[in-house]
């Protein structure tokens, strides 16, 4: 994609209303009434600390923008990231898939090991996330929901985007460290 096209490929929209039965089910653009503000560069999500990934589909990725005083990935305050995003976001950035992959290429590979743990309902993942959140310099995001089965490229790029902020300050945690942590949680 040419740079001029990429730089205007994302849509910045303002949320006017939400339509959903439960915040955990709000994982589609169909659940929002929004107003298109302008076309922007997808790079805005790298530079804005309030931008968090909400949805990845085969055709687009959606990031929400929350007010500066809101931290949707603080699991102590918001046990379900997607519910906080659904109820507290003021704007959305809709990024076409091709631009999402270009954005991930710009971000590059994480400087530390990053894991994406997928859970099923009622399995204790909220408790696990809250416990991991208490580990110094650990960063967790609870219950990210996406609306399709990921390809390997999607998973790689989701990890790149989720790790975009302050990873140089995190510990390099090995799989052995995680295994010890999980065993300690079970005991």
Secondary structure, 3 states (H helix, E strand, C coil): CCHHHHCCCEEEEEEEEECCCCHHHCCCHHHEEEEEEEEECCCHHHHCCCEEEEEECCCEEEEEECCCCCCCCCCCCCCCHHHHHHHHCCEEEEEEHHHHHHHHHHHCCCCCCCCCCCCCCCCCHHHHHHHHHCCCCCCCCCCCCCCCCCCHHHHHHHHHHHCCCCHHHCCCCCHHHHHHHHHHHHC
